[in-house]
Amino acid sequence: MADAVLGCDGANSLVRASIGSRMQDLATAQQWLVVDIRCRLPLPAWDGVHQICDPQRAATYMRVGEDRYRWEFRLRTGEQPEQLTDRDRLLALIAPWTPGIPEDELHVLRTASYTFRAQVADRWRKDRVFLLGDAAHLTPPFIGQGMGAGIRDAHNLAWKLARVLTGRASEALLDSYQAERHRHAQQLIRTAVAVGAVMTGGGTGTALARKAVLPGLSRLPGASHLVLSAVSPPLRPGPLVSSRRLGHPRPGTLCPQPLVPDSDGIPRPLDDLLGEDFTLLATAPLGPALYALVRALDARVIHLHGPRRQQPGTGGAAHRADPGTGALVRWMGSAGAVLLRPDRVVLGTAARPRPGSTCGDDLAATAAAWAPMLCSGGRAARDAAIVATESRDGG
């Protein structure tokens, strides 16, 4: 008997059918032809991803290996994949990327027809049976987030399920999985649909306008940030995402991934230093209320600035100097401490204290809402709830 079932069985999921879940359409489906070709000679094309914004034949090109290349071509209304898979027709389609390459060097490895759908399941869980990845949602490829969304599902669910199965959290914690991921995935899919329409929709006039406008938009200050924020929207307020704006960083947003020196001074991605559980990033001394939360969550504490020394009461807390860019400290803004969930989502922030003071009372005061869900019983959980209540009431 399994403790839980995770349905990661794709677009035609049997697990989804078994729990009575159905897909909801967010946009009209599109059929595309995928072509994989091997060529020992390097193609005379940029190695990045090419998106062809042609309303007559939208296409994507990318290098996917040392000698392997992939194209995706959107089929026209009424067109069948078999009409494009003849070798002469295929070579004509990829000709813009292969000038000067002998035809006998182009080896077709695979052709496959895919239907790009924009769908999200109406139900992601029944008891301890869950849907993840394509079983839960399908997105067009225009912002390259299909696999990323599935990984986020797994990261969101895995730590919650582990905490429940080991008796450290209540079963109610599992209710937050669909509440957090469904709306997030839905927003991401709608963004992909909108980007696809901007890139490939319309007629000849629209295509000419797009060709004139898009290059200029890409050079506007802040354009990249807007695109990335659309790809990674914050989680909506819920049991683990406070609606109170206590400052920056905002609860429900992702922590960045800068390089941070390890104990030997070697720069490593932040994820490598955080481990797999809760983490408190701090730039200020911590008060007793915040330490109670740290103990309740068994969180790791990482101090990001100041001399390399132990502060009283920090136990085995690690000290890390933020690298010269100061990216992490800048991201923390006015916060003296940021509490991260195991999936790198901000759970809460504590304001930077006045000189000579400690931080954490404001963060501890919000813990009464979620500590019972994350900490099932135990002295540490009770202590955290008591301290949170006292902090909230000004005791």
NUPALO-525517 format. One record per residue (C-alpha): residue number from 1; chain; z, y, x. Coordinates in steps of 0.05 Angstrom, whole numbers, plus 32768, in hexadecimal, padded with zeros to 4 digits. Example, Ala and Ser with C-alpha at 12.3 -4.5 7.8 and 13.67 -1.06 7.14 Angstrom:
<pts>
    n  chain    up  north  east
    1      A  809C   7FA6  80F6
    2      A  808F   7FEB  8111
</pts>
This chain:
<pts>
    n  chain    up  north  east
    1      A  8000   8000  8000
    2      A  7FEB   8043  801E
    3      A  8018   807F  801C
    4      A  7FDC   80AC  800F
    5      A  7F90   80AA  8009
    6      A  7F65   80E1  8027
    7      A  7F20   80E0  8009
    8      A  7EF1   80F9  8040
    9      A  7EB7   80D0  8025
   10      A  7E81   8106  801E
   11      A  7E58   8126  7FE8
   12      A  7E52   80E6  7FBE
   13      A  7E9D   80D8  7FC4
   14      A  7EB8   809A  7FA2
   15      A  7EFE   80B5  7FAA
   16      A  7EEB   80F4  7F83
   17      A  7ED0   80C9  7F4B
   18      A  7F0E   809D  7F4B
   19      A  7F3D   80D8  7F3D
   20      A  7F10   80F5  7F07
   21      A  7EFB   8132  7F2E
   22      A  7EB8   8154  7F22
   23      A  7E8E   8184  7F4A
   24      A  7E84   81CB  7F30
   25      A  7E43   81EE  7F42
   26      A  7E48   8233  7F62
   27      A  7DFD   823C  7F6D
   28      A  7DBA   8218  7F66
   29      A  7DAE   81DE  7F95
   30      A  7D78   81E2  7FCB
   31      A  7D52   81AA  7FEC
   32      A  7D45   81AE  8038
   33      A  7D23   8182  806B
   34      A  7D48   8174  80AC
   35      A  7D20   8161  80EA
   36      A  7D3E   8149  812C
   37      A  7D10   8148  8168
   38      A  7D1B   8133  81B1
   39      A  7CF6   8155  81E8
   40      A  7D03   814D  8233
   41      A  7CE5   8191  8240
   42      A  7D0F   81CE  822D
   43      A  7CF2   81F3  81F2
   44      A  7CE0   823C  81FF
   45      A  7D12   8256  81CB
   46      A  7D57   8274  81CB
   47      A  7D8C   823E  81CB
   48      A  7DB5   825E  8193
   49      A  7DAC   8251  8149
   50      A  7D6D   8270  812A
   51      A  7D6E   8282  80E0
   52      A  7D28   828F  80C6
   53      A  7D2E   82C0  808B
   54      A  7CEB   82AF  806C
   55      A  7CEE   82AA  8020
   56      A  7CB0   827E  8022
   57      A  7CCD   824D  8054
   58      A  7D14   825A  8069
   59      A  7D27   8232  80A7
   60      A  7D5D   8226  80DA
   61      A  7D55   8210  8123
   62      A  7D89   81FC  8156
   63      A  7D90   81D5  8196
   64      A  7DBF   819B  818A
   65      A  7DBF   8178  81CE
   66      A  7DA3   8178  8214
   67      A  7D5E   8162  81FB
   68      A  7D67   8161  81B0
   69      A  7D54   8197  817D
   70      A  7D5D   819F  8133
   71      A  7D36   81C4  80FD
   72      A  7D47   81CD  80B4
   73      A  7D10   81E4  8084
   74      A  7D1B   81F7  803B
   75      A  7CEC   81D4  800B
   76      A  7CC5   81FE  7FDA
   77      A  7CCA   81F3  7F8F
   78      A  7CA7   81B2  7F7D
   79      A  7C9D   819F  7FC6
   80      A  7CB0   8158  7FDC
   81      A  7CCB   8146  8021
   82      A  7C93   8114  802C
   83      A  7C62   814E  802D
   84      A  7C81   8169  806C
   85      A  7C92   812B  8094
   86      A  7C4B   811B  80AC
   87      A  7C4B   8125  80F7
   88      A  7C14   815A  80F7
   89      A  7C39   8181  80C1
   90      A  7C7B   817C  80E6
   91      A  7C5C   8195  8127
   92      A  7C3E   81D0  8101
   93      A  7C82   81E1  80E4
   94      A  7CA5   81E2  8128
   95      A  7C6B   8201  814E
   96      A  7C8C   8247  8153
   97      A  7CC2   8227  817F
   98      A  7C96   81F9  81A9
   99      A  7C5D   8222  81C7
  100      A  7C42   8201  8206
  101      A  7C67   81C0  81FA
  102      A  7C38   8183  81FB
  103      A  7C3A   815F  81B8
  104      A  7C49   811C  81D8
  105      A  7C8B   8139  81F3
  106      A  7CA4   8145  81AC
  107      A  7CC4   8106  8192
  108      A  7CD9   8107  8148
  109      A  7D1D   80E4  8144
  110      A  7D2D   80EF  80FB
  111      A  7D17   8112  80BC
  112      A  7D45   8115  8080
  113      A  7D47   813B  803F
  114      A  7D89   815C  802D
  115      A  7D9D   8180  7FEE
  116      A  7DC7   81BD  7FFF
  117      A  7DF9   81C7  7FC7
  118      A  7E2D   81FC  7FB8
  119      A  7E64   81D5  7F94
  120      A  7EAF   81CE  7F92
  121      A  7ED8   8196  7F72
  122      A  7F04   81AA  7F37
  123      A  7F3B   817A  7F4D
  124      A  7F4F   816B  7F95
  125      A  7F8B   813F  7F8A
  126      A  7FA9   810A  7F5E
  127      A  7FEE   80F3  7F73
  128      A  7FE4   80E4  7FBD
  129      A  7F99   80DD  7FBB
  130      A  7F76   811A  7FD8
  131      A  7F2F   8133  7FE2
  132      A  7F19   8154  8023
  133      A  7ED8   816E  8041
  134      A  7E97   8160  801C
  135      A  7EBC   8137  7FE9
  136      A  7EDE   8177  7FD3
  137      A  7EA9   81AD  7FE0
  138      A  7E61   81B5  7FF4
  139      A  7E44   81F4  8012
  140      A  7DFF   820D  8028
  141      A  7DFA   8212  8074
  142      A  7DED   825D  807B
  143      A  7E30   826E  809B
  144      A  7E3A   822C  80BF
  145      A  7E7D   821C  80A0
  146      A  7E73   81D8  807E
  147      A  7E96   81AF  80B3
  148      A  7EC7   81E7  80C1
  149      A  7EDD   81E7  8078
  150      A  7EEA   819C  807B
  151      A  7F13   81A4  80BA
  152      A  7F3C   81DA  8098
  153      A  7F49   81AA  805E
  154      A  7F64   8176  808E
  155      A  7F8D   81A8  80B5
  156      A  7FAB   81C5  8075
  157      A  7FBD   8181  8058
  158      A  7FD1   8158  8094
  159      A  8010   817E  80A7
  160      A  8027   8183  805F
  161      A  801C   8139  8053
  162      A  803F   8127  8095
  163      A  807A   8152  8082
  164      A  8080   8132  803E
  165      A  8077   80EA  8057
  166      A  80AE   80F4  808B
  167      A  80DF   8110  8058
  168      A  80E0   8156  8075
  169      A  80C1   8178  8038
  170      A  80BE   816F  7FED
  171      A  8083   8151  7FC9
  172      A  8075   8196  7FAB
  173      A  8059   81AB  7FEE
  174      A  801B   8181  7FE0
  175      A  800B   81AC  7FA3
  176      A  7FFA   81E5  7FD2
  177      A  7FBE   81BF  7FF0
  178      A  7F8C   81CB  7FB8
  179      A  7FAC   820E  7FA6
  180      A  7F9D   8227  7FEC
  181      A  7F5C   8203  7FFE
  182      A  7F36   8205  7FBB
  183      A  7F32   8251  7FB6
  184      A  7F26   8258  8001
  185      A  7EEC   8226  8000
  186      A  7ED0   8245  7FC1
  187      A  7ECF   828A  7FE1
  188      A  7EAE   826E  801F
  189      A  7E78   824B  7FF6
  190      A  7E69   828A  7FCF
  191      A  7E63   82B0  8011
  192      A  7E32   827C  802B
  193      A  7E09   8281  7FEB
  194      A  7E08   82CD  7FF0
  195      A  7DF4   82CC  803A
  196      A  7DBD   829A  802B
  197      A  7DA2   82C7  7FF4
  198      A  7DA2   8303  8022
  199      A  7D81   82DC  805A
  200      A  7D4C   82B5  8034
  201      A  7D47   82CF  7FEC
  202      A  7D15   82FD  7FCB
  203      A  7CCB   8306  7FD4
  204      A  7C9E   8326  8008
  205      A  7CBA   836C  7FFC
  206      A  7D01   8354  8003
  207      A  7CEF   832F  8043
  208      A  7CD1   836F  8062
  209      A  7D0F   8397  804F
  210      A  7D3C   8361  806B
  211      A  7D15   8361  80AD
  212      A  7D1F   83AC  80B3
  213      A  7D68   83B0  809E
  214      A  7D8C   8372  80B9
  215      A  7D83   8380  8104
  216      A  7DA3   83C5  80FA
  217      A  7DDD   83A9  80D1
  218      A  7DED   8377  8108
  219      A  7DF9   83B0  8139
  220      A  7E28   83D7  810C
  221      A  7E70   83DD  8126
  222      A  7E9D   83AC  8103
  223      A  7E64   8382  80E6
  224      A  7E7A   8343  810C
  225      A  7EC1   834C  80F3
  226      A  7EA9   8350  80AB
  227      A  7E80   8311  80B2
  228      A  7EBA   82EB  80D2
  229      A  7EEC   8302  809E
  230      A  7EBD   82E8  8068
  231      A  7EB8   82A5  808B
  232      A  7F04   82A1  8092
  233      A  7F21   82C3  8055
  234      A  7F6E   82C5  8050
  235      A  7F91   8293  8023
  236      A  7FA3   82AF  7FDF
  237      A  7FED   82BD  7FCE
  238      A  8011   827D  7FBB
  239      A  804F   8254  7FCA
  240      A  8043   8258  8015
  241      A  801F   829B  8017
  242      A  804A   82D6  8006
  243      A  802B   830D  7FDC
  244      A  805B   8340  7FFC
  245      A  8039   836A  8031
  246      A  806E   836B  8068
  247      A  803D   8385  809C
  248      A  800A   8368  80CA
  249      A  7FF7   832F  80D4
  250      A  7FED   8320  808B
  251      A  8009   82DE  8070
  252      A  7FD1   82AD  8061
  253      A  7FA4   82C4  809A
  254      A  7F92   829A  80D8
  255      A  7FB0   82A5  811C
  256      A  7F7B   82B6  8152
  257      A  7F6D   8289  818D
  258      A  7F74   82B1  81CE
  259      A  7F82   8294  8212
  260      A  7FCC   8294  8224
  261      A  7FEA   827E  8267
  262      A  8010   823C  8266
  263      A  8050   822F  828D
  264      A  8027   822A  82CD
  265      A  8003   826B  82BF
  266      A  7FC1   8249  82AD
  267      A  7F9D   826A  8272
  268      A  7F95   823A  8238
  269      A  7F80   8241  81EF
  270      A  7FBC   8254  81C5
  271      A  7FB4   8215  819A
  272      A  7FC3   81EA  81D8
  273      A  8007   820D  81DF
  274      A  801B   820E  8196
  275      A  8022   81C4  818B
  276      A  801C   81A4  8146
  277      A  8056   81C2  8120
  278      A  8070   8206  810C
  279      A  8070   823D  8141
  280      A  8092   8280  8145
  281      A  806E   82B3  8171
  282      A  809D   82EA  8185
  283      A  809A   832C  81AB
  284      A  80E2   8341  819A
  285      A  8127   8322  819C
  286      A  8136   82F5  8160
  287      A  8170   82FC  8130
  288      A  819C   82C4  8115
  289      A  8177   82C0  80D3
  290      A  8135   82B3  80F6
  291      A  8156   827E  8122
  292      A  816F   825B  80E4
  293      A  8127   8257  80CB
  294      A  810F   823E  810F
  295      A  8142   8206  810D
  296      A  8132   81F5  80C5
  297      A  80E8   81EE  80D4
  298      A  80F2   81D0  8119
  299      A  80C3   8207  8130
  300      A  80AF   8216  8177
  301      A  80BF   825C  8190
  302      A  808F   827E  81C0
  303      A  80A2   82C2  81DC
  304      A  8064   82E8  81EE
  305      A  807E   8320  821A
  306      A  80B9   8335  8244
  307      A  80D4   8316  8283
  308      A  80D2   82CB  828B
  309      A  811A   82BC  8279
  310      A  8141   829A  8242
  311      A  815D   82C7  820C
  312      A  81A2   82B4  81F2
  313      A  819D   827F  81BC
  314      A  8153   8270  81C5
  315      A  815F   8229  81DE
  316      A  811E   820D  81FA
  317      A  80F2   8247  81E2
  318      A  80B4   8251  820D
  319      A  80A2   8294  822B
  320      A  8059   82A7  8233
  321      A  803C   82E7  824E
  322      A  8002   8300  8224
  323      A  7FC4   8303  8250
  324      A  7FA7   8345  8268
  325      A  7F7F   8350  8229
  326      A  7FBF   8350  81FF
  327      A  7F97   8331  81C6
  328      A  7FD1   830C  81A7
  329      A  8003   8344  81AB
  330      A  7FCF   8374  818D
  331      A  7FC3   8343  8155
  332      A  800E   8341  8146
  333      A  800C   838D  813E
  334      A  804F   83A7  8124
  335      A  806D   8361  811D
  336      A  80A6   834C  814A
  337      A  809A   8303  8136
  338      A  8065   82DB  8111
  339      A  8074   8297  80F3
  340      A  8038   8268  80F4
  341      A  802E   8229  80CC
  342      A  8013   81EB  80EF
  343      A  7FCD   81FC  80D7
  344      A  7FD2   8240  80FB
  345      A  7FD8   8267  80BA
  346      A  800A   82A0  80BA
  347      A  8047   828D  8090
  348      A  806D   82CE  809A
  349      A  807A   8309  80C7
  350      A  80B7   832E  80DF
  351      A  80B4   8379  80EE
  352      A  80C0   8390  8136
  353      A  8109   83A7  813A
  354      A  8125   83E7  8156
  355      A  8138   83E4  81A0
  356      A  8178   83BC  81A9
  357      A  8170   8398  8167
  358      A  8156   8353  8153
  359      A  811F   8342  8122
  360      A  8118   8310  80EA
  361      A  8143   8325  80AE
  362      A  8105   833B  8087
  363      A  80E1   82F9  8096
  364      A  811F   82D0  8086
  365      A  8126   82F4  8043
  366      A  80E2   82DA  802D
  367      A  80F4   8292  8041
  368      A  811B   8285  8001
  369      A  80D8   827E  7FDE
  370      A  80BC   8247  800B
  371      A  80F5   8229  8034
  372      A  8108   81F7  7FFD
  373      A  80C0   81DE  7FFB
  374      A  80B9   81D6  8047
  375      A  8100   81BE  8056
  376      A  8117   8186  802A
  377      A  8163   8181  802F
  378      A  8189   8180  8070
  379      A  81BB   81B0  808C
  380      A  8186   81DB  80B0
  381      A  8161   81E6  806F
  382      A  81A0   81FA  804A
  383      A  81B4   8228  8082
  384      A  8170   824A  8080
  385      A  8174   8254  8035
  386      A  81BA   8272  803B
  387      A  81A6   82A1  8073
  388      A  8166   82B4  804D
  389      A  818E   82C4  800E
  390      A  81C0   82EE  8035
  391      A  8188   8313  8058
  392      A  8164   8320  8016
  393      A  81A4   8339  7FF5
  394      A  81B8   8363  8031
  395      A  81F6   8338  803F
</pts>
